[in-house]
Amino acid sequence: MSESIHKTAIVGEGVKMGRNVTIGPYAIIDGNVTLGDNVIIGAHCVLEGHTIIGSGCQLHTGAVIGSPPQDRKHQKKDKVFLTIGANNVFREYVTVNPGTIEGGGTTKIGDNNLFMACCHVAHDCQIGNDCVLANYVGLSGHVTIEDRAVIGGLSGVHQYTRIGYLSMIGGCSKINQDVPPYSLVDGNPATLRGLNIVGLKRAVVPSANQRDLRKAFKILFNSGLNRTNAVSQVQAELNGLPEIHRVIEFIQISKRGIS
């Protein structure tokens, strides 16, 4: 084991560390915390609780990871968890809470995500891979974010809302309903503005698939049909593409409605 721990840092006896861990000045790490290989903890960070930090993660100044859920139903005796994957970046003063007993007990974050300064991830959130949350994004409890989603700065996301795969949310948006995969939404409250064309190009989605997605979006969201009839029409005319199947499945299981 090779580690670099600043002399002013406080590391509890129960903390487990992998190889090449770096811990900066005045950081406090206590409780049942596990740090993977090559984790970098910046100055004045606080890590606690039953928290796992995957290999290659970076925590910048003042990040607070694993502090108790901000939920009145949470009891000090409750054993709840925070699991974070590999190569995530938490910029200055990001806060992440573990789950609650009511919500299944675990907040989970995947790999390769970027949380810009002052973001908050509340209890029981489930975040996929390769997502970007810009400065001051606030996730309420029980939010689900699928892979490759991007949320603009100063946006707020309501409890139990789902953010779909490869979607883009404009800055300062209020998200109180589900955001479909591949979509671009913006506003207060947020409304659908079209396809996330830039995201589709970056993901190298074929042009033909993009054209069919555009047709599907017109039927689903601009035809005036109710949800059941719109989905049936898309399935009859455009069924077969994995992208369209993903959108339809997302809509069919939505509980909060679609933005």
PEKA-V615098 format. One line per field, one symbol per residue. psi: psi as a letter, one per 30 degrees, with the letter a starting at -180 (. if undefined). burial: I if it has 9 or more other ideal C-beta (glycine too) atoms within 8 Angstrom, else O. A space follows every 10 residues. Layout:
psi=???
burial=???
//
This chain:
psi=kkljkkfflk jlffkkkakh kkkakgkkjl ahkkkakgkk kakglkkaai kkjlkglkkl kgkjkglkki kffkkefkjl lkkkalhkkj akgkkklaal eegffkkkkb lhlkjlkglk jakgljkblh lkjlkgkjkl lgkkklkglk klkgkkklkg kkjlkhlkkl lgljjglkjl kglkllljlk lkfalieeee eeghkkeeee eeeeeeeeee fgfflleeee eeeeeefgke keeeeeeeee eegkfflk.
burial=OOIOIIOOIO OIOOIOIIOO IIIIOIIIII IOIIIIIIII IIIIIIIIII IIIIIIIIII IIIIIIIOIO IOOIOOOOOI IIIIIIIIII IIIIIIIIII IOIOIIIIII IIIIIIIIII IIIIIIIIII IIIIIIIIII IIIIIIIIII IIIIIIIIOI IIIIIIIIII OOIIIOIIII IIIIIIIOII OIOOIIIOII OOOOIOOOII OIIIIIIIII IOIOOOIOOI IOIIIOOIIO IOIIIIIIOI IOOIOIOII
//
